[in-house]
Amino acid sequence: MKQTAIVTGGSRGIGRAVAVRLAKDGMNLVINYRGNSAAAEETERLCRELGAEVLLVQGDVSRAEDCEKLAAQAKEAFGRVDVLVNNAGITRDGLLARMTEEDFLVGPWNMMKAVNRIMMKQRYGRIVNLSSVTGLMGNMGQTNYAAAKAGILGMTKSYAREVSSRGITVNAV
């Protein structure tokens, strides 16, 4: 049985490159995108040309209900979720004094929670969270981004300890 990977923010940039690579490796793909359907369809085309079965799912990973829907659609379409690549992210630069809770990135946490039950039942899964050097060094005007990317590192380490006994690995790059 072919493995299935979810790639968030898979319509362009790093997400597209990851999706294409996973297609080359023979995986089924669930490509999440927020708004650019033309770019998502181009990624789908590139992956299908490599022999991958592809499901496009529009949704905003900052919304827990969209993440639950994404995981459920992946499971329904392919029967399992083997890999989650948490790539989606946005930069909402600004001064801390003007930021709101909505300016913080919560997508990786939402997605890990959404695939948790599926991977636990399978007793197998691979999760890759994309972080940034900004999470280690900070950057003026990016308090929210730096906090999110640093948080991804800590969250990755903690969640890896929680699920390792169930055959699930969690890493950050």
MDTraj code that builds the backbone (N, CA, C; nanometers):
import mdtraj as md
import numpy as np

residues = "MET LYS GLN THR ALA ILE VAL THR GLY GLY SER ARG GLY ILE GLY ARG ALA VAL ALA VAL ARG LEU ALA LYS ASP GLY MET ASN LEU VAL ILE ASN TYR ARG GLY ASN SER ALA ALA ALA GLU GLU THR GLU ARG LEU CYS ARG GLU LEU GLY ALA GLU VAL LEU LEU VAL GLN GLY ASP VAL SER ARG ALA GLU ASP CYS GLU LYS LEU ALA ALA GLN ALA LYS GLU ALA PHE GLY ARG VAL ASP VAL LEU VAL ASN ASN ALA GLY ILE THR ARG ASP GLY LEU LEU ALA ARG MET THR GLU GLU ASP PHE LEU VAL GLY PRO TRP ASN MET MET LYS ALA VAL ASN ARG ILE MET MET LYS GLN ARG TYR GLY ARG ILE VAL ASN LEU SER SER VAL THR GLY LEU MET GLY ASN MET GLY GLN THR ASN TYR ALA ALA ALA LYS ALA GLY ILE LEU GLY MET THR LYS SER TYR ALA ARG GLU VAL SER SER ARG GLY ILE THR VAL ASN ALA VAL".split()
xyz = np.array([
    [0.0839, -0.1180, 0.0000],
    [0.0000, 0.0000, 0.0000],
    [0.0887, 0.1247, 0.0000],
    [0.0554, 0.2206, -0.0863],
    [0.1315, 0.3443, -0.0932],
    [0.1089, 0.4280, 0.0322],
    [0.2126, 0.4948, 0.0744],
    [0.1985, 0.5852, 0.1886],
    [0.1318, 0.7145, 0.1431],
    [0.0714, 0.7825, 0.2398],
    [0.0025, 0.9079, 0.2141],
    [0.0650, 1.0182, 0.2969],
    [0.0910, 1.1310, 0.2313],
    [0.1487, 1.2470, 0.2988],
    [0.0566, 1.3670, 0.2845],
    [0.0418, 1.4405, 0.3941],
    [-0.0246, 1.5715, 0.3919],
    [0.0855, 1.6764, 0.3924],
    [0.0760, 1.7709, 0.2999],
    [0.1691, 1.8834, 0.2968],
    [0.0866, 2.0107, 0.3100],
    [0.1028, 2.0815, 0.4226],
    [0.0314, 2.2074, 0.4387],
    [0.1092, 2.3170, 0.3670],
    [0.0355, 2.4127, 0.3134],
    [0.1017, 2.5182, 0.2367],
    [0.1738, 2.4600, 0.1166],
    [0.1118, 2.3624, 0.0524],
    [0.1786, 2.2881, -0.0538],
    [0.1633, 2.3451, -0.1927],
    [0.1058, 2.4631, -0.2068],
    [0.0794, 2.5135, -0.3410],
    [0.1995, 2.5787, -0.4087],
    [0.2967, 2.6238, -0.3297],
    [0.4119, 2.6914, -0.3917],
    [0.5304, 2.6899, -0.2965],
    [0.6435, 2.7382, -0.3438],
    [0.7631, 2.7511, -0.2615],
    [0.8111, 2.6187, -0.2049],
    [0.8495, 2.6214, -0.0774],
    [0.9004, 2.5023, -0.0099],
    [0.7962, 2.3910, -0.0108],
    [0.6708, 2.4250, 0.0130],
    [0.5646, 2.3253, 0.0141],
    [0.5521, 2.2523, -0.1180],
    [0.5600, 2.3262, -0.2275],
    [0.5543, 2.2625, -0.3597],
    [0.6736, 2.1702, -0.3790],
    [0.7925, 2.2166, -0.3426],
    [0.9131, 2.1337, -0.3585],
    [0.9019, 2.0050, -0.2767],
    [0.8484, 2.0141, -0.1569],
    [0.8303, 1.8959, -0.0728],
    [0.7294, 1.8006, -0.1370],
    [0.6168, 1.8546, -0.1837],
    [0.5142, 1.7709, -0.2462],
    [0.5694, 1.6982, -0.3685],
    [0.6434, 1.7692, -0.4522],
    [0.7011, 1.7081, -0.5719],
    [0.7995, 1.5981, -0.5332],
    [0.8802, 1.6236, -0.4320],
    [0.9756, 1.5219, -0.3871],
    [0.9043, 1.3970, -0.3343],
    [0.7998, 1.4175, -0.2564],
    [0.7253, 1.3039, -0.2037],
    [0.6547, 1.2271, -0.3159],
    [0.6098, 1.2987, -0.4183],
    [0.5506, 1.2324, -0.5350],
    [0.6560, 1.1466, -0.6043],
    [0.7785, 1.1990, -0.6186],
    [0.8882, 1.1215, -0.6781],
    [0.9166, 0.9960, -0.5966],
    [0.8954, 1.0064, -0.4645],
    [0.9191, 0.8924, -0.3757],
    [0.8026, 0.7937, -0.3748],
    [0.6983, 0.8227, -0.4543],
    [0.5890, 0.7274, -0.4701],
    [0.4739, 0.7403, -0.3722],
    [0.4590, 0.8539, -0.3085],
    [0.3516, 0.8704, -0.2102],
    [0.2258, 0.9292, -0.2732],
    [0.1114, 0.8969, -0.2114],
    [-0.0120, 0.9692, -0.2382],
    [0.0008, 1.1028, -0.1651],
    [-0.0611, 1.2068, -0.2195],
    [-0.0466, 1.3389, -0.1585],
    [-0.1801, 1.4054, -0.1308],
    [-0.1860, 1.4690, -0.0159],
    [-0.2952, 1.5581, 0.0180],
    [-0.2296, 1.6950, 0.0316],
    [-0.2603, 1.7810, -0.0625],
    [-0.1963, 1.9125, -0.0672],
    [-0.2948, 2.0162, -0.0162],
    [-0.2572, 2.0801, 0.0924],
    [-0.3381, 2.1863, 0.1517],
    [-0.2916, 2.3207, 0.0986],
    [-0.3887, 2.4072, 0.0738],
    [-0.3586, 2.5452, 0.0349],
    [-0.4673, 2.6337, 0.0933],
    [-0.4342, 2.7603, 0.1116],
    [-0.5318, 2.8508, 0.1714],
    [-0.6129, 2.9262, 0.0674],
    [-0.5458, 2.9823, -0.0340],
    [-0.6224, 3.0680, -0.1230],
    [-0.5861, 3.0638, -0.2702],
    [-0.4646, 3.0263, -0.3039],
    [-0.4204, 3.0341, -0.4425],
    [-0.4475, 2.9017, -0.5139],
    [-0.5688, 2.8874, -0.5654],
    [-0.6076, 2.7606, -0.6272],
    [-0.5287, 2.7327, -0.7545],
    [-0.4926, 2.8357, -0.8301],
    [-0.4150, 2.8139, -0.9532],
    [-0.2785, 2.7536, -0.9200],
    [-0.2130, 2.8050, -0.8170],
    [-0.0828, 2.7504, -0.7761],
    [-0.0982, 2.6079, -0.7245],
    [-0.2052, 2.5822, -0.6483],
    [-0.2296, 2.4474, -0.5961],
    [-0.2534, 2.3492, -0.7104],
    [-0.3276, 2.3912, -0.8101],
    [-0.3541, 2.3045, -0.9257],
    [-0.2256, 2.2772, -1.0037],
    [-0.1364, 2.3729, -1.0096],
    [-0.0071, 2.3510, -1.0757],
    [0.0756, 2.2482, -0.9984],
    [0.0759, 2.2573, -0.8660],
    [0.1463, 2.1574, -0.7853],
    [0.0835, 2.0201, -0.8060],
    [-0.0485, 2.0164, -0.8089],
    [-0.1188, 1.8900, -0.8333],
    [-0.0753, 1.8301, -0.9674],
    [-0.0708, 1.9121, -1.0711],
    [-0.0313, 1.8649, -1.2035],
    [0.1098, 1.8070, -1.2015],
    [0.2029, 1.8790, -1.1375],
    [0.3415, 1.8322, -1.1300],
    [0.3505, 1.6973, -1.0588],
    [0.2742, 1.6817, -0.9532],
    [0.2780, 1.5570, -0.8755],
    [0.2115, 1.4424, -0.9505],
    [0.1016, 1.4710, -1.0184],
    [0.0339, 1.3666, -1.0972],
    [0.1237, 1.3184, -1.2112],
    [0.1989, 1.4087, -1.2721],
    [0.2916, 1.3706, -1.3790],
    [0.3962, 1.2711, -1.3293],
    [0.4213, 1.2726, -1.1994],
    [0.5165, 1.1793, -1.1391],
    [0.4493, 1.0518, -1.0905],
    [0.3189, 1.0387, -1.1169],
    [0.2469, 0.9166, -1.0825],
    [0.1745, 0.9185, -0.9491],
    [0.1733, 1.0315, -0.8819],
    [0.1078, 1.0395, -0.7510],
    [-0.0426, 1.0586, -0.7663],
    [-0.1175, 0.9979, -0.6747],
    [-0.2580, 1.0324, -0.6592],
    [-0.2606, 1.1548, -0.5688],
    [-0.3417, 1.2541, -0.6047],
    [-0.3387, 1.3817, -0.5330],
    [-0.4803, 1.4260, -0.4978],
    [-0.4948, 1.4733, -0.3755],
    [-0.6175, 1.5362, -0.3295],
    [-0.5818, 1.6779, -0.2864],
    [-0.6464, 1.7767, -0.3471],
    [-0.6281, 1.9158, -0.3045],
    [-0.7350, 1.9487, -0.2014],
    [-0.6928, 2.0123, -0.0914],
    [-0.7877, 2.0526, 0.0117],
    [-0.7597, 2.1965, 0.0502],
    [-0.8571, 2.2819, 0.0227],
    [-0.8447, 2.4217, 0.0619],
    [-0.8823, 2.4342, 0.2089],
    [-0.8045, 2.5133, 0.2815],
    [-0.8348, 2.5346, 0.4219],
    [-0.7272, 2.6181, 0.4877],
    [-0.7637, 2.6763, 0.5980],
    [-0.6745, 2.7625, 0.6748],
    [-0.6297, 2.6861, 0.7993],
    [-0.5014, 2.6495, 0.8067],
    [-0.4538, 2.5686, 0.9189],
    [-0.4544, 2.6432, 1.0517],
    [-0.4802, 2.7724, 1.0488],
    [-0.4932, 2.8439, 1.1760],
    [-0.6303, 2.8168, 1.2396],
    [-0.7173, 2.7486, 1.1663],
    [-0.8501, 2.7126, 1.2167],
    [-0.8539, 2.5625, 1.2443],
    [-0.8751, 2.5260, 1.3691],
    [-0.8745, 2.3846, 1.4093],
    [-0.9744, 2.3024, 1.3284],
    [-1.0918, 2.3597, 1.3009],
    [-1.1928, 2.2838, 1.2265],
    [-1.1472, 2.2541, 1.0831],
    [-1.0710, 2.3444, 1.0224],
    [-1.0177, 2.3173, 0.8887],
    [-0.9145, 2.2046, 0.8936],
    [-0.8362, 2.1999, 1.0001],
    [-0.7360, 2.0937, 1.0149],
    [-0.8018, 1.9586, 1.0364],
    [-0.9059, 1.9536, 1.1175],
    [-0.9794, 1.8292, 1.1392],
    [-1.0398, 1.7797, 1.0081],
    [-1.0951, 1.8727, 0.9293],
    [-1.1537, 1.8374, 0.7999],
    [-1.0461, 1.7844, 0.7054],
    [-0.9305, 1.8483, 0.7042],
    [-0.8199, 1.8065, 0.6183],
    [-0.7746, 1.6645, 0.6515],
    [-0.7559, 1.6356, 0.7798],
    [-0.7138, 1.5019, 0.8221],
    [-0.8193, 1.3981, 0.7871],
    [-0.9462, 1.4311, 0.8088],
    [-1.0550, 1.3378, 0.7792],
    [-1.0640, 1.3102, 0.6294],
    [-1.0472, 1.4122, 0.5472],
    [-1.0529, 1.3920, 0.4026],
    [-0.9358, 1.3071, 0.3545],
    [-0.8190, 1.3258, 0.4125],
    [-0.7023, 1.2446, 0.3764],
    [-0.7280, 1.0984, 0.4104],
    [-0.7786, 1.0738, 0.5301],
    [-0.8072, 0.9360, 0.5735],
    [-0.9139, 0.8735, 0.4859],
    [-1.0166, 0.9497, 0.4544],
    [-1.1249, 0.8976, 0.3711],
    [-1.0754, 0.8647, 0.2297],
    [-0.9938, 0.9510, 0.1733],
    [-0.9464, 0.9316, 0.0360],
    [-0.8460, 0.8181, 0.0236],
    [-0.7561, 0.8059, 0.1216],
    [-0.6439, 0.7122, 0.1068],
    [-0.6359, 0.6040, 0.2155],
    [-0.7234, 0.6131, 0.3163],
    [-0.7272, 0.5101, 0.4188],
    [-0.6287, 0.5268, 0.5319],
    [-0.5360, 0.6196, 0.5177],
    [-0.4342, 0.6392, 0.6222],
    [-0.3641, 0.7731, 0.6006],
    [-0.2911, 0.8155, 0.7031],
    [-0.2025, 0.9323, 0.6936],
    [-0.0701, 0.8890, 0.7538],
    [0.0322, 0.8807, 0.6698],
    [0.1634, 0.8345, 0.7143],
    [0.2582, 0.9484, 0.7465],
    [0.2441, 1.0581, 0.6730],
    [0.3379, 1.1695, 0.6855],
    [0.2603, 1.2999, 0.6923],
    [0.3036, 1.3872, 0.7816],
    [0.2525, 1.5240, 0.7880],
    [0.3723, 1.6165, 0.7766],
    [0.3691, 1.7052, 0.6787],
    [0.4713, 1.8086, 0.6673],
    [0.4023, 1.9411, 0.6978],
    [0.4340, 1.9965, 0.8148],
    [0.3779, 2.1239, 0.8596],
    [0.4613, 2.2367, 0.8004],
    [0.4236, 2.2777, 0.6802],
    [0.4968, 2.3814, 0.6093],
    [0.4245, 2.5159, 0.6111],
    [0.2926, 2.5155, 0.6120],
    [0.2159, 2.6397, 0.5986],
    [0.2526, 2.7394, 0.7063],
    [0.2627, 2.8623, 0.6653],
    [0.2913, 2.9685, 0.7607],
    [0.2768, 3.1033, 0.6934],
    [0.2542, 3.2015, 0.7742],
    [0.2446, 3.3373, 0.7224],
    [0.3300, 3.4273, 0.8100],
    [0.3695, 3.5361, 0.7544],
    [0.4438, 3.6347, 0.8313],
    [0.3553, 3.7575, 0.8460],
    [0.3271, 3.7911, 0.9672],
    [0.2492, 3.9116, 0.9970],
    [0.3374, 4.0023, 1.0816],
    [0.4299, 4.0677, 1.0151],
    [0.5255, 4.1529, 1.0852],
    [0.4565, 4.2730, 1.1481],
    [0.5106, 4.3167, 1.2581],
    [0.4590, 4.4337, 1.3268],
    [0.5177, 4.4417, 1.4661],
    [0.4937, 4.5513, 1.5305],
    [0.5420, 4.5697, 1.6668],
    [0.4525, 4.4938, 1.7642],
    [0.5120, 4.4381, 1.8677],
    [0.4402, 4.3596, 1.9676],
    [0.3180, 4.4349, 2.0205],
    [0.3330, 4.5625, 2.0459],
    [0.2249, 4.6410, 2.1039],
    [0.1003, 4.6433, 2.0154],
    [0.1174, 4.6170, 1.8868],
    [0.0035, 4.6219, 1.7937],
    [-0.0460, 4.4835, 1.7517],
    [0.0161, 4.3795, 1.8016],
    [-0.0233, 4.2442, 1.7607],
    [-0.1429, 4.1954, 1.8405],
    [-0.2161, 4.1038, 1.7766],
    [-0.3290, 4.0378, 1.8425],
    [-0.3023, 3.8872, 1.8443],
    [-0.3867, 3.8131, 1.9139],
    [-0.3713, 3.6675, 1.9170],
    [-0.3773, 3.6078, 1.7779],
    [-0.4548, 3.6667, 1.6896],
    [-0.4687, 3.6150, 1.5533],
    [-0.3392, 3.6267, 1.4738],
    [-0.2449, 3.7074, 1.5206],
    [-0.1174, 3.7244, 1.4513],
    [-0.0171, 3.6141, 1.4839],
    [-0.0524, 3.5245, 1.5748],
    [0.0378, 3.4159, 1.6106],
    [0.0052, 3.2916, 1.5281],
    [0.1075, 3.2135, 1.4990],
    [0.0923, 3.0958, 1.4137],
    [0.0595, 2.9732, 1.4978],
    [-0.0532, 2.9112, 1.4711],
    [-0.0950, 2.7944, 1.5477],
    [-0.1167, 2.6717, 1.4588],
    [-0.0952, 2.6848, 1.3296],
    [-0.1212, 2.5769, 1.2351],
    [-0.0526, 2.4447, 1.2660],
    [0.0777, 2.4447, 1.2971],
    [0.1430, 2.3165, 1.3246],
    [0.0795, 2.2409, 1.4416],
    [0.0433, 2.3126, 1.5467],
    [-0.0223, 2.2486, 1.6611],
    [-0.1580, 2.1929, 1.6195],
    [-0.2349, 2.2731, 1.5455],
    [-0.3660, 2.2267, 1.4993],
    [-0.3543, 2.1001, 1.4155],
    [-0.2566, 2.0959, 1.3256],
    [-0.2423, 1.9807, 1.2369],
    [-0.1926, 1.8567, 1.3114],
    [-0.0994, 1.8735, 1.4034],
    [-0.0519, 1.7574, 1.4796],
    [-0.1674, 1.6976, 1.5596],
    [-0.2473, 1.7834, 1.6172],
    [-0.3630, 1.7359, 1.6924],
    [-0.4621, 1.6651, 1.5999],
    [-0.4800, 1.7172, 1.4785],
    [-0.5765, 1.6601, 1.3847],
    [-0.5360, 1.5206, 1.3363],
    [-0.4065, 1.4948, 1.3201],
    [-0.3630, 1.3626, 1.2718],
    [-0.3270, 1.2684, 1.3863],
    [-0.3270, 1.3157, 1.5087],
    [-0.2844, 1.2361, 1.6235],
    [-0.3571, 1.1021, 1.6319],
    [-0.4874, 1.1032, 1.6340],
    [-0.5648, 0.9796, 1.6515],
    [-0.5387, 0.8826, 1.5357],
    [-0.5312, 0.9343, 1.4133],
    [-0.5077, 0.8485, 1.2966],
    [-0.3735, 0.7776, 1.3096],
    [-0.2689, 0.8543, 1.3386],
    [-0.1346, 0.7954, 1.3477],
    [-0.1219, 0.7027, 1.4684],
    [-0.1849, 0.7383, 1.5798],
    [-0.1786, 0.6523, 1.6990],
    [-0.2423, 0.5166, 1.6703],
    [-0.3568, 0.5159, 1.6025],
    [-0.4230, 0.3895, 1.5689],
    [-0.3393, 0.3070, 1.4724],
    [-0.2717, 0.3738, 1.3789],
    [-0.1857, 0.3050, 1.2827],
    [-0.0587, 0.2516, 1.3475],
    [-0.0234, 0.3147, 1.4614],
    [0.1050, 0.2885, 1.5270],
    [0.2207, 0.3208, 1.4328],
    [0.2003, 0.4271, 1.3550],
    [0.3033, 0.4705, 1.2611],
    [0.2717, 0.6120, 1.2140],
    [0.3756, 0.6918, 1.2008],
    [0.3618, 0.8242, 1.1426],
    [0.4939, 0.8978, 1.1430],
    [0.5042, 0.9907, 1.0522],
    [0.6217, 1.0765, 1.0420],
    [0.5717, 1.2198, 1.0318],
    [0.6180, 1.3048, 1.1231],
    [0.5786, 1.4451, 1.1230],
    [0.7046, 1.5292, 1.1106],
    [0.7009, 1.6225, 1.0165],
    [0.8120, 1.7155, 0.9962],
    [0.7558, 1.8565, 1.0087],
    [0.8072, 1.9313, 1.1045],
    [0.7663, 2.0695, 1.1278],
    [0.8747, 2.1635, 1.0777],
    [0.8359, 2.2607, 0.9965],
    [0.9335, 2.3582, 0.9486],
    [0.9437, 2.4724, 1.0488],
    [1.0664, 2.5003, 1.0906],
    [1.0927, 2.6091, 1.1828],
    [1.1748, 2.7146, 1.1092],
    [1.2490, 2.7955, 1.1818],
    [1.3278, 2.9022, 1.1214],
    [1.4378, 2.9452, 1.2179],
    [1.5447, 2.9946, 1.1628],
    [1.6517, 3.0503, 1.2461],
    [1.5992, 3.1679, 1.3290],
    [1.4920, 3.2313, 1.2823],
    [1.4322, 3.3413, 1.3586],
    [1.3827, 3.2925, 1.4942],
    [1.3456, 3.1660, 1.5031],
    [1.3033, 3.1089, 1.6302],
    [1.4165, 3.0994, 1.7307],
    [1.5404, 3.0974, 1.6831],
    [1.6568, 3.0917, 1.7710],
    [1.7176, 3.2296, 1.7961],
    [1.7138, 3.3144, 1.6944],
    [1.7844, 3.4424, 1.7007],
    [1.6931, 3.5632, 1.7245],
    [1.5663, 3.5502, 1.6915],
    [1.4759, 3.6646, 1.6980],
    [1.4983, 3.7567, 1.5791],
    [1.4044, 3.8494, 1.5600],
    [1.4149, 3.9470, 1.4519],
    [1.3205, 4.0623, 1.4825],
    [1.3684, 4.1809, 1.4693],
    [1.2874, 4.2984, 1.4999],
    [1.1590, 4.2992, 1.4164],
    [1.0482, 4.3254, 1.4819],
    [0.9204, 4.3308, 1.4135],
    [0.8587, 4.1945, 1.3880],
    [0.9215, 4.0881, 1.4406],
    [0.8693, 3.9541, 1.4185],
    [0.8570, 3.8757, 1.5495],
    [0.8107, 3.9420, 1.6531],
    [0.7943, 3.8751, 1.7824],
    [0.7044, 3.7531, 1.7695],
    [0.5944, 3.7688, 1.6984],
    [0.5010, 3.6578, 1.6820],
    [0.5642, 3.5437, 1.6023],
    [0.6318, 3.5740, 1.4943],
    [0.6942, 3.4724, 1.4094],
    [0.8060, 3.4019, 1.4860],
    [0.8888, 3.4790, 1.5559],
    [0.9981, 3.4208, 1.6338],
    [0.9428, 3.3298, 1.7436],
    [0.8385, 3.3752, 1.8116],
    [0.7781, 3.2943, 1.9170],
    [0.7206, 3.1649, 1.8602],
    [0.6537, 3.1751, 1.7470],
    [0.5949, 3.0560, 1.6851],
    [0.7027, 2.9570, 1.6425],
    [0.8072, 3.0071, 1.5788],
    [0.9118, 2.9174, 1.5281],
    [0.9940, 2.8579, 1.6428],
    [1.0169, 2.9333, 1.7492],
    [1.0832, 2.8770, 1.8675],
    [0.9908, 2.7761, 1.9345],
    [0.8619, 2.8095, 1.9397],
    [0.7645, 2.7189, 1.9971],
    [0.7553, 2.5873, 1.9216],
    [0.7705, 2.5930, 1.7901],
    [0.7682, 2.4708, 1.7093],
    [0.8799, 2.3772, 1.7533],
    [0.9953, 2.4323, 1.7847],
    [1.1073, 2.3480, 1.8291],
    [1.0739, 2.2765, 1.9596],
    [1.0236, 2.3508, 2.0564],
    [0.9873, 2.2897, 2.1844],
    [0.8703, 2.1942, 2.1720],
    [0.7708, 2.2333, 2.0936],
    [0.6546, 2.1486, 2.0723],
    [0.6953, 2.0182, 2.0040],
    [0.7847, 2.0265, 1.9078],
    [0.8328, 1.9082, 1.8360],
    [0.9008, 1.8116, 1.9317],
    [0.9883, 1.8630, 2.0153],
    [1.0606, 1.7775, 2.1104],
    [0.9650, 1.7114, 2.2096],
    [0.8693, 1.7876, 2.2595],
    [0.7746, 1.7330, 2.3575],
    [0.6829, 1.6291, 2.2950],
    [0.6294, 1.6604, 2.1790],
    [0.5375, 1.5671, 2.1147],
    [0.6104, 1.4401, 2.0721],
    [0.7351, 1.4530, 2.0296],
    [0.8146, 1.3343, 1.9929],
    [0.8234, 1.2382, 2.1113],
    [0.8406, 1.2915, 2.2320],
    [0.8469, 1.2065, 2.3514],
    [0.7121, 1.1401, 2.3800],
    [0.6044, 1.2111, 2.3507],
    [0.4709, 1.1568, 2.3770],
    [0.4368, 1.0397, 2.2862],
    [0.4812, 1.0443, 2.1614],
    [0.4314, 0.9468, 2.0632],
    [0.5345, 0.8483, 2.0123],
    [0.6577, 0.8580, 2.0568],
    [0.7633, 0.7700, 2.0040],
    [0.7342, 0.6228, 2.0284],
    [0.6710, 0.5907, 2.1392],
    [0.6418, 0.4499, 2.1693],
    [0.5348, 0.3929, 2.0764],
    [0.4691, 0.4785, 2.0010],
    [0.3643, 0.4350, 1.9068],
    [0.4144, 0.4340, 1.7627],
    [0.5460, 0.4398, 1.7426],
    [0.6011, 0.4328, 1.6070],
    [0.5898, 0.5630, 1.5294],
    [0.5751, 0.6733, 1.6006],
    [0.5622, 0.8034, 1.5361],
    [0.6855, 0.8860, 1.5678],
    [0.7474, 0.9406, 1.4647],
    [0.8608, 1.0298, 1.4853],
    [0.8181, 1.1722, 1.4523],
    [0.8760, 1.2674, 1.5255],
    [0.8438, 1.4082, 1.5069],
    [0.9753, 1.4846, 1.5050],
    [0.9992, 1.5557, 1.3961],
    [1.1241, 1.6306, 1.3795],
    [1.0966, 1.7698, 1.3289],
    [1.1911, 1.8591, 1.3504],
    [1.1809, 1.9965, 1.2990],
    [1.3051, 2.0260, 1.2149],
    [1.2819, 2.0967, 1.1081],
    [1.3928, 2.1442, 1.0246],
    [1.3803, 2.2926, 1.0066],
])
top = md.Topology()
chain = top.add_chain()
for i, resn in enumerate(residues, 1):
    res = top.add_residue(resn, chain, resSeq=i)
    for name in ("N", "CA", "C"):
        top.add_atom(name, md.element.get_by_symbol(name[0]), res)
traj = md.Trajectory(xyz[None], top)
